[in-house]
Amino acid sequence: MAAPKKYSDELRERATRMAVEAFNSLFKAELIRNKGPWTGIDDVEIAVAEYIDWFNRRRLHGELGHLPPAEYEALHTASPASELTLKTS
């Protein structure tokens, strides 16, 4: 028996909120608090763009077999699902 739609929506919303809060915490710790000093809004805007690019494309992700997300996505779209295996430690 499937869960009622309202219950599923609430779980999905809670998971999304948790993911956003986790990202926000990482963002503050890794960029805002550890970099700088900021001399103006332009410096912050550039740093945020660079951080998002690094986060989405170049960081090594443990859940993706220590591959950058962009590389994993390229492998995933190029390979049949049965050939793709993750090596996590």
C-alpha positions in Angstrom: 0.0 0.0 0.0 1.4 3.4 -1.0 1.8 6.2 1.5 -0.9 8.9 1.2 0.1 11.7 -1.1 0.2 14.3 1.7 2.6 12.1 3.8 4.9 11.6 0.8 4.9 15.4 0.0 5.7 16.2 3.6 8.7 13.7 3.6 9.9 15.1 0.3 9.7 18.7 1.7 11.5 17.7 4.9 14.3 16.0 2.9 14.6 19.0 0.6 14.8 21.4 3.6 17.5 19.2 5.2 19.6 19.2 2.0 19.3 23.0 1.7 20.3 23.4 5.3 23.3 21.1 4.9 24.4 23.0 1.8 24.0 26.3 3.5 26.1 25.2 6.5 28.9 23.9 4.2 28.7 27.1 2.2 29.1 29.3 5.2 31.9 27.2 6.7 33.9 26.7 3.5 33.5 30.1 1.8 32.0 32.9 3.9 33.9 32.2 7.2 37.2 30.8 5.7 37.8 33.2 2.8 38.1 36.9 2.6 38.3 39.6 3.8 35.5 40.8 1.6 36.0 44.4 0.3 32.6 44.7 -1.3 29.6 42.9 -2.8 31.4 42.3 -6.1 34.1 40.2 -4.3 31.4 38.2 -2.6 29.5 37.7 -5.9 32.6 36.4 -7.7 33.5 34.1 -4.8 30.0 32.6 -4.7 30.0 31.9 -8.4 33.4 30.2 -8.1 32.3 28.2 -5.1 29.1 27.0 -6.9 31.1 26.0 -9.9 33.6 24.1 -7.8 30.7 22.5 -5.8 28.8 21.3 -8.8 31.7 20.4 -11.2 35.0 19.8 -9.5 34.7 18.7 -5.8 35.3 15.0 -5.1 32.1 13.4 -3.8 32.3 10.3 -1.6 28.9 9.1 -2.6 29.8 9.2 -6.3 32.9 7.0 -5.9 35.2 10.1 -5.2 34.4 11.5 -8.6 33.5 15.1 -9.3 29.7 15.5 -9.9 30.1 16.6 -13.5 32.4 13.7 -14.3 30.0 11.2 -12.7 27.0 12.7 -14.6 29.0 12.4 -17.9 29.7 8.8 -17.1 26.1 8.1 -16.1 24.7 9.6 -19.3 27.2 7.8 -21.5 26.9 4.3 -19.8 24.0 1.9 -19.4 22.8 1.9 -15.8 23.9 -1.8 -15.4 27.6 -0.9 -16.1 27.8 2.0 -13.6 29.1 1.0 -10.2 30.1 3.1 -7.2 33.1 2.5 -5.1 32.6 4.1 -1.7 34.8 3.7 1.3 
